[in-house]
Amino acid sequence: MKHFVLYIFILYSTLSIAQESISEVLVKYNNESIPYIHAQKLHHTNVILLDAREIEEYNVSHIKDAIYVGYKDFKIKDVEKEIKNKNEKVVVYCSLGVRSEDIAEKLKKAGYTNVYNLFGGIFEWKNNDYDVYNSSNKITENVHAFSEEWSKWLTKGQKVYE
């Protein structure tokens, strides 16, 4: 019986350690060089949204009016053509907020002064019941979950991996 209780304790401890919060993940992978904006605040704010995911992810779902800028193929010149006023409020997002920080840093380095990272990315956006749109600009429940490992932070919507 003593061993059984010890086994349950170890199992429970392992499971609780394995499930990091979004905040813990962002602290682990980001250097917090870009301020965060939360979905609840962004929902009521007029900003330029940049999607820093891959095109396959963007086509499955994106936030309304978001401009696709990509991650691997990101080019600052493309953004500069699209956003001429470097004082505009710009929010960059990805799945969770890691890739978007990298892109936001590039924007800041290029002289953009009012750049934010969407805390929790499109996952938190959807988790807060805000709409996402597919490549036909129709509301969808599908959200590209990036990977099975990262998908645990997406608690609402239909997870898509392709």
HELIX and SHEET records of a PDB file:
HELIX    1   1 LYS A    2  ALA A   18  1                                  17    
HELIX    2   2 ILE A   22  TYR A   29  1                                   8    
HELIX    3   3 ALA A   39  LEU A   42  1                                   4    
HELIX    4   4 ILE A   55  VAL A   60  1                                   6    
HELIX    5   5 ILE A   76  GLU A   82  1                                   7    
HELIX    6   6 ARG A   99  LYS A  109  1                                  11    
HELIX    7   7 GLY A  121  ASN A  127  1                                   7    
HELIX    8   8 TRP A  150  TRP A  153  5                                   4    
SHEET    1   A 5 TYR A  36  ILE A  37  0                                        
SHEET    2   A 5 VAL A 115  LEU A 118  1                                        
SHEET    3   A 5 VAL A  90  TYR A  93  1                                        
SHEET    4   A 5 ILE A  48  ASP A  51  1                                        
SHEET    5   A 5 ILE A  67  TYR A  68  1                                        
SHEET    1   B 2 VAL A 132  TYR A 133  0                                        
SHEET    2   B 2 ILE A 139  THR A 140 -1                                        
SHEET    1   C 2 ASN A 142  HIS A 144  0                                        
SHEET    2   C 2 GLN A 158  VAL A 160  1                                        
END                                                                             
